Structure formats: C-alpha cells, structure tokens
Amino acid sequence: MAVTIDDLNLFHQFAAARLDAAGAESLEQLLLLWRQECNRSDDLEAVRRGVADAEAGRVLPVSQAFAEVRQSLQEGR
C-alpha cells in the first residue's frame, strides 16, 4: 500500500503527541507504537463491522457456518 500525505500527516500528529508526553525514546519506538495504534484501530473497526452485521441479522449459527466450511473444503479436494 502506498503511503499518502494524509498517512504522513497522521503519523506526524501521533509522533508529536507522543514526544510531548515523553512517550518514546527513538524513531524506531515511535514507529512501533504507531503500528500498534493502527492495528488496534483496524481491530476495533472489524469488531464494529461484526456487531453491525449481527444487529442487521447477517449472521449464521456456528454449526451452519462450520458445516458450510467443511463442505467447501471437501469439494476443493
């Protein structure tokens, strides 16, 4: 994925806030913290999408989902 100017601006804001709070000792640590923050945001968004799907009725009982996966794996052999 290509880096955009928006990505750079978001990282700059994040890094400035961390440095103001004395929350990083190196650029490598800032990058690690940024990646952790991005992963956390992605995870939260995935959970929100899952909750929205459940609330909208776009779910299957786990037994049915597993049966469909087993069937597709058997067909793929």
C-alpha positions as CSV (number, residue, x, y, z in Angstrom):
1,M,0.0,0.0,0.0
2,A,1.4,3.4,-1.0
3,V,1.9,6.0,1.7
4,T,-0.2,9.1,1.2
5,I,0.3,12.6,2.5
6,D,-2.6,12.0,4.8
7,D,-0.8,9.0,6.3
8,L,2.3,11.1,6.8
9,N,0.3,13.9,8.5
10,L,-1.4,11.4,10.8
11,F,1.9,9.9,11.8
12,H,3.4,13.4,12.4
13,Q,0.5,14.3,14.7
14,F,0.8,11.0,16.5
15,A,4.6,11.4,16.9
16,A,4.3,15.0,18.1
17,A,1.7,14.0,20.7
18,R,3.9,11.1,21.9
19,L,7.0,13.3,22.1
20,D,5.1,15.9,24.0
21,A,4.1,13.3,26.5
22,A,7.6,11.9,26.7
23,G,6.2,8.6,25.3
24,A,9.0,7.5,23.0
25,E,12.8,7.2,23.2
26,S,13.6,6.7,19.5
27,L,12.2,6.8,16.0
28,E,12.0,3.0,15.9
29,Q,9.9,3.1,19.1
30,L,7.6,5.7,17.7
31,L,7.1,3.6,14.6
32,L,6.4,0.5,16.7
33,L,3.9,2.5,18.8
34,W,2.2,3.8,15.6
35,R,1.9,0.4,14.1
36,Q,0.3,-0.9,17.3
37,E,-2.1,2.0,17.3
38,C,-3.0,1.4,13.7
39,N,-3.6,-2.4,14.3
40,R,-5.8,-1.6,17.3
41,S,-7.8,0.8,15.2
42,D,-8.2,-1.9,12.5
43,D,-9.2,-4.4,15.1
44,L,-11.8,-2.1,16.6
45,E,-13.3,-1.3,13.1
46,A,-13.5,-5.1,12.4
47,V,-15.4,-5.6,15.7
48,R,-17.7,-2.7,14.9
49,R,-18.5,-4.2,11.4
50,G,-19.2,-7.6,13.1
51,V,-21.6,-6.0,15.6
52,A,-23.4,-4.2,12.8
53,D,-23.7,-7.4,10.8
54,A,-25.1,-9.2,13.9
55,E,-27.6,-6.4,14.6
56,A,-28.7,-6.4,10.9
57,G,-29.2,-10.2,11.0
58,R,-26.3,-11.0,8.7
59,V,-25.2,-14.0,10.8
60,L,-25.3,-17.8,10.7
61,P,-25.4,-20.2,13.6
62,V,-21.8,-21.5,14.2
63,S,-22.9,-25.1,13.4
64,Q,-24.2,-24.0,10.0
65,A,-21.0,-21.9,9.3
66,F,-18.8,-24.8,10.2
67,A,-20.9,-27.2,8.0
68,E,-20.5,-24.9,5.0
69,V,-16.7,-24.6,5.5
70,R,-16.4,-28.4,5.8
71,Q,-18.5,-28.8,2.6
72,S,-16.4,-26.3,0.7
73,L,-13.1,-28.0,1.9
74,Q,-14.4,-31.4,0.8
75,E,-15.4,-30.0,-2.6
76,G,-12.0,-28.4,-3.1
77,R,-10.1,-31.7,-2.9
